Amino acid sequence: MDEYADGEVGAHTFPVERAGDLEDPTRFRFCSREELLETLGPTPESAVADLGSGTGFYTRELAPFVGTIYAVDSQPGMHEQFRDLGVPTNVEFVTANVSSLPFAEDHLDGAFSTMTHHEYADPQSFATLARVIRPGGRLVTVDWSADGDGNDGPPCSERLTAEDTCAALEAVGFETVDVRRRPETFLVVSRR
Ligand SMILES: C[S@@+](CC[C@H](N)C(=O)[O-])C[C@H]1O[C@@H](n2cnc3c(N)ncnc32)[C@H](O)[C@@H]1O
């Protein structure tokens, strides 16, 4: 993403060459399936999107609990890696940038992103999310925190805080309903 200087938020997209790292099961120490289910609160009929789904590490975990789950990623190579690992029948691949999601207005009952918000954090992406998530639908954002120590994940200069995230989402009409701060990550639950 050329418009961002190295070391700034949005400077890097996670490279396909390192996709294997996303399948490391120790990553559950930063965000668990249980936590995503509790905060997103899907039903078996829900249409939800995993924003920046990568290899599907969390998409596969949530798939049994929803109606349809859209695996959204801007890099076709990530979808190829996901396909090689096996795809639940209710997963639909969407190759798109979060800033231009090809969904109708209010199409989604909810959406979540794990460790990706800092890669798509721009006003156009937030406005798009406000357009495609239905009123009352939830957006769960789990990401590396700028308040962390930087021992895992991207450099702290490329991260945001929970406060930054709440403010950006509130600016496009989301209401913040829960904020959880941990040593290295944050979780923000927003309601459209
Ligand atoms: C750090 S990886 C995390 C993948 C997955 N969420 C996980 O936790 O395993 C970030 C992913 O988001 C995708 N991505 C980055 N910016 C994006 C954007 N603007 N729109 C859609 N996908 C994006 C990257 O291609 C990459 O697959």
The ligand as an ORCA input file, in Angstrom:
! r2SCAN-3c Opt
* xyz 0 1
  C      -2.562    -10.566      9.517
  S      -3.530    -11.424      8.322
  C      -4.793    -12.088      9.412
  C      -5.630    -13.154      8.776
  C      -6.774    -13.705      9.643
  N      -7.681    -12.652     10.044
  C      -6.255    -14.399     10.866
  O      -6.312    -13.848     11.967
  O      -5.763    -15.536     10.715
  C      -4.368    -10.087      7.481
  C      -5.175    -10.528      6.270
  O      -5.989     -9.421      5.847
  C      -5.904     -9.266      4.455
  N      -6.116     -7.838      4.177
  C      -5.282     -6.814      4.468
  N      -5.819     -5.649      4.111
  C      -7.033     -5.932      3.579
  C      -8.064     -5.140      3.035
  N      -7.936     -3.816      2.962
  N      -9.162     -5.752      2.575
  C      -9.293     -7.105      2.635
  N      -8.334     -7.914      3.145
  C      -7.224     -7.333      3.622
  C      -4.519     -9.768      4.091
  O      -4.449    -10.170      2.749
  C      -4.353    -10.931      5.071
  O      -4.818    -12.136      4.538
*
